[in-house]
Each structure stands twice: as structure tokens, then as C-alpha cells.
Amino acid sequence: MAKVVFLGLGVMGYPMAGHLRTRGGHDVTVYNRTGAKADAWVGAFGGRAAPTPREAAAGGDFVFACVGNDDDLRSVVLGPDGAFAGMKAGAIFIDHTTASAGVARELHEKAVALGLDFLDAPVSGGQAGAENGALTIMVGGNDQSFAAAEPVMQAYAKMIVHLGASGSGQLAKMVNQICIAGVVQGLAEAIHFAKSAGLDVEKTIAAISKGAAQSWQMENRWKTMAAGKFDFGFAVDWMRKDLGIVLDEGRRTGARLPLTALVDQFYADVQADGGNRWDTSSLISRLEK
């Protein structure tokens, strides 16, 4: 059992912190910007809540975070009430936020200067993966810290991969989001085409889903996409945030990402139609309006 801290109890962090308590058996302290959410978590799982990241992090062996973006991450890490100010020497900060590789490297450097360490460890698998404890975790940082943190992360993971130095986890998550964007747009067009051609969509998907066209998105989203239901996963607003990070990194490295840029604009169309909180499969909505 380790002394563990979790900062950020959103749709991902709430169940992840819960698994650290129930599956991992760890001593867990939580912090959330809205204190009522932290109190509710303690009521459900035990442990304790703290009023600031600094107070939550005090004495912790591992401090986890899962917040919204680079600025949210800095707000819980830095400053007099930030986690770094409360962490003991040798403690490890593990960040599950999907953020930029730049902020990961920045915070890693600050952590090392303070006698701490920092792993960037974004996750894939969505809300269902978090609730079921079946996330994929992509990790950047040094070998020793990864080896120490990996057994703790296993409480909510089905796969954990160490990709390399600081920032590597975030870069791998960008690869993940590039793939998802292209696959969802392809599936949206396929379903739209099948409908327009007068095919039985269910039979058509059954015919192609065990061959080369198969994907997680097809297996899990084709029915809801065909029905025009988009309340089943990662929100468009968050996907646009992630694709913005991807495109910024592409400009920095010189990577050519024409499809990703195009799908990002398609998601902007969905937002303009009021679909900010729809899940990412809602790309089909712009084809069928």
C-alpha cells in the first residue's frame, strides 16, 4: 500500500481514484476544484479530501492528476498552493491529463530541480475505460520513476507502455488522437454512404466488420452513429482541444497532417451546430443535416 494523492475528479479522475482505493488498496487523498465532488468521492470510497493541491500532496509517495489542459495542470502543480510545494523529496508526480509535450517537459524540469520527478502519462479508453479500470497509459519519463509508478497505475489499466523521455507519453497520445480522428470520419462517411445507397446498414456493417475495415469505433459506435445518438463518450470540445495540441506540435516539428487539420474543421462545424458536448462520433451529423 502506498500513500497516493489524486488531483481532479472529473469523469475520468473520479473512477480512476476510486480504483486506486478499491483495487489498489492504497491510502488515497483527493483534491477537486469543486470541493463537493471531493466530499462525494470520500463518501463513496473513504480516504480523505484536502482543500488545496499542496495540502493533498503533503507526504504522498505518488501524486496523480487528471485535469483539463496545460493551464489547468499548471494551476494544480505550481505556485504556493500547488502540489510541488507540498510534495516530499523523492515523490513522483504522474500526470494523466492530455496536454502538450512542452508542458510535460517544463514540469519535469521543475520537478527534478525540486528533488521530485514527473511522468507524463496520458490515457486512452474514455470514460468507460476509466470506470472499468481498463485504460491504456502512454508514459514519458525516466526508467526508475516509471518502474516505481507502474504497479500503482495497474489499478486502472489494461496496458501501460513506457515510450521514452519526458514528453514521449504526450506525443504518443497525439498519435492516438490522429488515428481516432481519421477513423471516425471514415466510419461516418461509410454509414452515410450506405444509407444514401439504400443498403441495410446493419447487414453491411456485419459484412465488413470482421475484415480489414474493422475498428474499435465500428464495433462500439456504428449503431449510435446510425441512430443519430451522440451521448456515449469523449466530447467534441475536448477532441478539438486535443487536435489543437496535435496541430501545434505538427507545426513545430514540420509533420504534415492534412487529414487531421480537415477533421478538426469538421468538428468545428459540429460545434457550430451546438454539438460541443456530443461525443466524437457526431461527425456523421454534419453529413446528414
SEDO-537428 format. One record per residue (C-alpha): residue number from 1; residue in three letters; x, y, z. Coordinates in Angstrom, 1 decimal, padded with zeros to 4 digits. Layout:
REC_nr_rest_east_north_up
REC_NUM_ALA_X_Y_Z
...
***
This chain:
REC_nr_rest_east_north_up
REC_1_MET_000.0_000.0_000.0
REC_2_ALA_001.3_003.4_-000.9
REC_3_LYS_000.3_006.9_000.2
REC_4_VAL_-001.4_008.2_-003.0
REC_5_VAL_-002.9_011.6_-004.0
REC_6_PHE_-005.3_012.3_-006.9
REC_7_LEU_-006.0_015.8_-008.2
REC_8_GLY_-009.0_016.2_-010.4
REC_9_LEU_-012.2_014.2_-010.1
REC_10_GLY_-013.9_014.6_-013.4
REC_11_VAL_-015.4_011.8_-015.5
REC_12_MET_-012.0_010.2_-015.8
REC_13_GLY_-010.4_011.0_-012.5
REC_14_TYR_-013.3_010.1_-010.2
REC_15_PRO_-013.3_006.4_-011.1
REC_16_MET_-009.5_006.2_-011.5
REC_17_ALA_-009.0_007.5_-008.0
REC_18_GLY_-011.7_005.0_-006.9
REC_19_HIS_-009.8_002.1_-008.4
REC_20_LEU_-006.6_003.2_-006.5
REC_21_ARG_-008.6_002.8_-003.3
REC_22_THR_-010.7_-000.4_-004.1
REC_23_ARG_-008.4_-002.4_-006.4
REC_24_GLY_-005.0_-001.0_-005.3
REC_25_GLY_-005.9_-000.8_-001.6
REC_26_HIS_-003.9_002.5_-001.3
REC_27_ASP_-004.3_005.3_001.2
REC_28_VAL_-005.8_007.9_-001.1
REC_29_THR_-006.2_011.7_-000.6
REC_30_VAL_-008.1_013.6_-003.2
REC_31_TYR_-008.4_017.2_-004.3
REC_32_ASN_-011.0_018.7_-006.7
REC_33_ARG_-011.6_022.4_-007.6
REC_34_THR_-015.2_021.9_-006.6
REC_35_GLY_-015.0_020.6_-003.1
REC_36_ALA_-018.4_019.0_-003.1
REC_37_LYS_-017.2_016.5_-005.7
REC_38_ALA_-014.2_015.6_-003.5
REC_39_ASP_-016.6_015.1_-000.5
REC_40_ALA_-018.8_012.9_-002.6
REC_41_TRP_-015.8_010.8_-003.6
REC_42_VAL_-014.7_010.3_000.1
REC_43_GLY_-018.3_009.4_000.9
REC_44_ALA_-018.2_006.7_-001.8
REC_45_PHE_-014.6_005.3_-001.3
REC_46_GLY_-013.2_006.5_002.0
REC_47_GLY_-009.8_008.2_002.2
REC_48_ARG_-009.8_012.0_002.7
REC_49_ALA_-010.2_015.2_000.8
REC_50_ALA_-007.9_018.2_001.1
REC_51_PRO_-008.7_021.9_000.3
REC_52_THR_-005.6_022.6_-001.8
REC_53_PRO_-003.3_020.6_-004.1
REC_54_ARG_-000.4_021.4_-001.7
REC_55_GLU_-002.2_020.1_001.3
REC_56_ALA_-003.3_017.0_-000.6
REC_57_ALA_000.2_016.3_-001.8
REC_58_ALA_001.8_016.5_001.6
REC_59_GLY_003.5_013.2_002.4
REC_60_GLY_002.3_011.5_-000.7
REC_61_ASP_004.5_008.9_-002.4
REC_62_PHE_002.7_009.3_-005.7
REC_63_VAL_000.7_012.4_-006.8
REC_64_PHE_-001.6_011.8_-009.8
REC_65_ALA_-003.5_014.4_-011.7
REC_66_CYS_-006.2_014.3_-014.5
REC_67_VAL_-007.3_017.8_-015.3
REC_68_GLY_-008.4_019.7_-018.5
REC_69_ASN_-005.5_021.3_-020.2
REC_70_ASP_-002.0_022.9_-019.9
REC_71_ASP_-003.2_025.8_-017.8
REC_72_ASP_-005.3_023.6_-015.5
REC_73_LEU_-002.3_021.4_-015.0
REC_74_ARG_000.0_024.3_-014.1
REC_75_SER_-002.7_025.6_-011.7
REC_76_VAL_-002.6_022.4_-009.6
REC_77_VAL_001.1_021.9_-009.8
REC_78_LEU_002.8_025.3_-009.4
REC_79_GLY_002.5_028.2_-007.0
REC_80_PRO_002.3_028.4_-003.2
REC_81_ASP_-000.8_026.2_-003.1
REC_82_GLY_000.4_023.8_-005.9
REC_83_ALA_001.3_020.2_-005.5
REC_84_PHE_005.0_020.7_-006.0
REC_85_ALA_005.0_023.0_-002.9
REC_86_GLY_003.7_020.2_-000.7
REC_87_MET_005.4_017.1_-002.1
REC_88_LYS_008.2_015.4_-000.1
REC_89_ALA_011.6_014.8_-001.6
REC_90_GLY_011.7_011.8_-004.0
REC_91_ALA_007.9_011.7_-004.6
REC_92_ILE_006.7_011.2_-008.1
REC_93_PHE_004.0_013.3_-009.9
REC_94_ILE_002.1_011.3_-012.6
REC_95_ASP_000.1_013.4_-015.0
REC_96_HIS_-002.8_011.7_-016.8
REC_97_THR_-004.0_014.9_-018.5
REC_98_THR_-003.9_015.1_-022.2
REC_99_ALA_-001.7_018.1_-022.5
REC_100_SER_001.2_019.4_-024.6
REC_101_ALA_004.6_017.7_-024.7
REC_102_GLY_006.0_021.2_-023.9
REC_103_VAL_004.3_021.5_-020.6
REC_104_ALA_005.3_017.9_-019.7
REC_105_ARG_009.0_018.8_-020.3
REC_106_GLU_008.6_022.1_-018.4
REC_107_LEU_007.1_020.5_-015.3
REC_108_HIS_009.6_017.6_-015.5
REC_109_GLU_012.5_020.1_-015.3
REC_110_LYS_010.9_022.0_-012.4
REC_111_ALA_010.2_018.7_-010.5
REC_112_VAL_013.8_017.5_-010.9
REC_113_ALA_015.1_020.9_-009.7
REC_114_LEU_013.0_020.4_-006.5
REC_115_GLY_014.2_016.8_-005.9
REC_116_LEU_011.0_015.3_-007.2
REC_117_ASP_010.1_013.6_-010.5
REC_118_PHE_007.4_013.9_-013.1
REC_119_LEU_005.9_011.4_-015.5
REC_120_ASP_003.6_012.4_-018.4
REC_121_ALA_001.1_009.6_-018.6
REC_122_PRO_-002.0_010.4_-020.8
REC_123_VAL_-004.6_007.7_-021.1
REC_124_SER_-006.8_006.3_-023.8
REC_125_GLY_-010.1_004.4_-023.3
REC_126_GLY_-012.5_007.1_-022.4
REC_127_GLN_-015.0_007.2_-019.6
REC_128_ALA_-015.9_003.6_-020.0
REC_129_GLY_-012.2_002.6_-019.8
REC_130_ALA_-011.8_004.6_-016.6
REC_131_GLU_-014.9_003.2_-015.0
REC_132_ASN_-013.9_-000.4_-015.9
REC_133_GLY_-010.3_000.0_-015.0
REC_134_ALA_-009.2_-000.8_-018.5
REC_135_LEU_-007.2_002.2_-019.7
REC_136_THR_-004.2_002.3_-021.9
REC_137_ILE_-001.5_004.5_-020.5
REC_138_MET_001.3_006.1_-022.5
REC_139_VAL_004.2_007.2_-020.3
REC_140_GLY_007.2_009.5_-020.7
REC_141_GLY_009.9_010.0_-018.1
REC_142_ASN_012.8_008.3_-016.5
REC_143_ASP_013.1_004.5_-016.1
REC_144_GLN_013.3_004.4_-012.3
REC_145_SER_010.2_006.5_-011.8
REC_146_PHE_008.2_004.6_-014.3
REC_147_ALA_009.2_001.3_-012.6
REC_148_ALA_008.0_002.7_-009.3
REC_149_ALA_004.7_004.1_-010.6
REC_150_GLU_003.7_001.3_-012.9
REC_151_PRO_002.4_-001.1_-010.2
REC_152_VAL_000.2_001.7_-008.8
REC_153_MET_-001.2_002.6_-012.2
REC_154_GLN_-002.2_-001.0_-012.8
REC_155_ALA_-005.2_-000.4_-010.6
REC_156_TYR_-007.0_001.1_-013.6
REC_157_ALA_-005.0_000.0_-016.6
REC_158_LYS_-005.1_-002.9_-019.1
REC_159_MET_-001.9_-001.7_-020.8
REC_160_ILE_000.9_000.6_-019.7
REC_161_VAL_003.8_001.4_-022.1
REC_162_HIS_006.9_003.4_-021.3
REC_163_LEU_007.6_005.4_-024.5
REC_164_GLY_010.9_007.2_-023.5
REC_165_ALA_012.0_010.5_-022.2
REC_166_SER_009.8_013.3_-020.8
REC_167_GLY_007.1_014.3_-023.3
REC_168_SER_007.0_011.0_-025.0
REC_169_GLY_003.7_010.0_-023.4
REC_170_GLN_002.0_013.1_-024.7
REC_171_LEU_003.4_012.6_-028.2
REC_172_ALA_002.1_009.1_-028.3
REC_173_LYS_-001.3_010.4_-027.2
REC_174_MET_-001.2_012.8_-030.1
REC_175_VAL_-000.6_009.8_-032.4
REC_176_ASN_-003.7_008.1_-030.8
REC_177_GLN_-005.9_011.2_-031.5
REC_178_ILE_-004.7_011.5_-035.1
REC_179_CYS_-005.8_007.8_-035.7
REC_180_ILE_-009.2_008.3_-034.0
REC_181_ALA_-010.0_011.5_-036.0
REC_182_GLY_-009.4_009.7_-039.3
REC_183_VAL_-011.2_006.5_-038.4
REC_184_VAL_-014.3_008.3_-037.1
REC_185_GLN_-014.5_010.4_-040.2
REC_186_GLY_-014.2_007.4_-042.4
REC_187_LEU_-016.8_005.5_-040.5
REC_188_ALA_-019.2_008.5_-040.6
REC_189_GLU_-018.8_008.7_-044.4
REC_190_ALA_-019.3_004.9_-044.7
REC_191_ILE_-022.5_004.9_-042.8
REC_192_HIS_-023.8_007.9_-044.6
REC_193_PHE_-022.9_006.4_-048.0
REC_194_ALA_-024.6_003.1_-047.0
REC_195_LYS_-027.8_004.9_-046.1
REC_196_SER_-027.8_007.0_-049.2
REC_197_ALA_-027.3_003.9_-051.4
REC_198_GLY_-030.3_002.2_-049.8
REC_199_LEU_-028.3_-000.6_-048.1
REC_200_ASP_-029.3_-002.3_-044.9
REC_201_VAL_-026.7_-000.6_-042.6
REC_202_GLU_-026.8_-003.4_-040.0
REC_203_LYS_-026.1_-006.1_-042.6
REC_204_THR_-023.5_-004.0_-044.3
REC_205_ILE_-021.6_-003.4_-041.1
REC_206_ALA_-021.9_-007.1_-040.2
REC_207_ALA_-020.4_-008.0_-043.6
REC_208_ILE_-017.4_-005.7_-043.3
REC_209_SER_-016.7_-005.6_-039.5
REC_210_LYS_-014.7_-008.8_-039.4
REC_211_GLY_-012.4_-007.8_-042.3
REC_212_ALA_-009.8_-005.1_-042.9
REC_213_ALA_-012.3_-002.3_-042.2
REC_214_GLN_-012.8_-003.4_-038.6
REC_215_SER_-012.1_-000.9_-035.8
REC_216_TRP_-013.0_-000.2_-032.2
REC_217_GLN_-015.1_002.7_-033.4
REC_218_MET_-017.0_000.4_-035.8
REC_219_GLU_-017.6_-002.2_-033.1
REC_220_ASN_-018.7_000.3_-030.5
REC_221_ARG_-020.2_003.3_-032.3
REC_222_TRP_-021.8_002.4_-035.6
REC_223_LYS_-025.3_001.8_-034.1
REC_224_THR_-025.4_005.0_-032.2
REC_225_MET_-024.0_006.9_-035.1
REC_226_ALA_-026.6_005.5_-037.5
REC_227_ALA_-029.3_006.4_-034.9
REC_228_GLY_-028.0_010.0_-034.5
REC_229_LYS_-027.3_009.5_-030.8
REC_230_PHE_-024.1_011.1_-029.5
REC_231_ASP_-024.1_010.9_-025.7
REC_232_PHE_-021.7_008.0_-025.3
REC_233_GLY_-018.1_009.2_-024.9
REC_234_PHE_-015.4_011.8_-025.3
REC_235_ALA_-016.9_015.3_-026.0
REC_236_VAL_-016.2_017.3_-029.2
REC_237_ASP_-014.9_020.2_-027.2
REC_238_TRP_-012.2_018.0_-025.7
REC_239_MET_-011.3_016.4_-029.0
REC_240_ARG_-010.8_019.9_-030.6
REC_241_LYS_-008.6_020.8_-027.7
REC_242_ASP_-006.5_017.6_-028.3
REC_243_LEU_-006.4_018.1_-032.1
REC_244_GLY_-005.2_021.7_-031.5
REC_245_ILE_-002.3_020.3_-029.5
REC_246_VAL_-001.6_017.8_-032.3
REC_247_LEU_-001.6_020.5_-035.0
REC_248_ASP_000.6_022.9_-032.9
REC_249_GLU_003.1_020.1_-032.4
REC_250_GLY_002.9_019.3_-036.1
REC_251_ARG_003.8_022.9_-037.0
REC_252_ARG_006.7_022.7_-034.5
REC_253_THR_008.2_019.5_-035.9
REC_254_GLY_007.3_020.0_-039.6
REC_255_ALA_004.9_017.0_-039.7
REC_256_ARG_002.3_017.2_-042.4
REC_257_LEU_-001.2_016.5_-041.1
REC_258_PRO_-003.7_017.4_-043.8
REC_259_LEU_-006.4_014.9_-042.8
REC_260_THR_-006.1_015.8_-039.1
REC_261_ALA_-006.5_019.5_-039.9
REC_262_LEU_-009.5_018.8_-042.1
REC_263_VAL_-011.3_016.7_-039.5
REC_264_ASP_-010.6_019.3_-036.9
REC_265_GLN_-012.5_021.8_-039.0
REC_266_PHE_-015.3_019.2_-039.4
REC_267_TYR_-015.5_019.1_-035.6
REC_268_ALA_-015.7_022.9_-035.6
REC_269_ASP_-018.8_022.5_-037.8
REC_270_VAL_-020.3_020.2_-035.2
REC_271_GLN_-019.6_022.8_-032.5
REC_272_ALA_-021.3_025.4_-034.7
REC_273_ASP_-024.4_023.2_-034.8
REC_274_GLY_-024.5_023.1_-031.0
REC_275_GLY_-022.7_019.7_-030.6
REC_276_ASN_-020.0_020.9_-028.2
REC_277_ARG_-020.8_018.1_-025.7
REC_278_TRP_-021.7_015.4_-028.2
REC_279_ASP_-019.3_012.6_-028.4
REC_280_THR_-016.7_012.4_-031.2
REC_281_SER_-018.8_010.1_-033.3
REC_282_SER_-021.1_013.0_-034.0
REC_283_LEU_-019.0_013.8_-037.1
REC_284_ILE_-021.8_012.0_-039.0
REC_285_SER_-024.3_014.7_-038.0
REC_286_ARG_-022.7_017.3_-040.4
REC_287_LEU_-023.2_014.8_-043.3
REC_288_GLU_-026.9_014.2_-042.6
REC_289_LYS_-028.3_017.6_-041.7
***
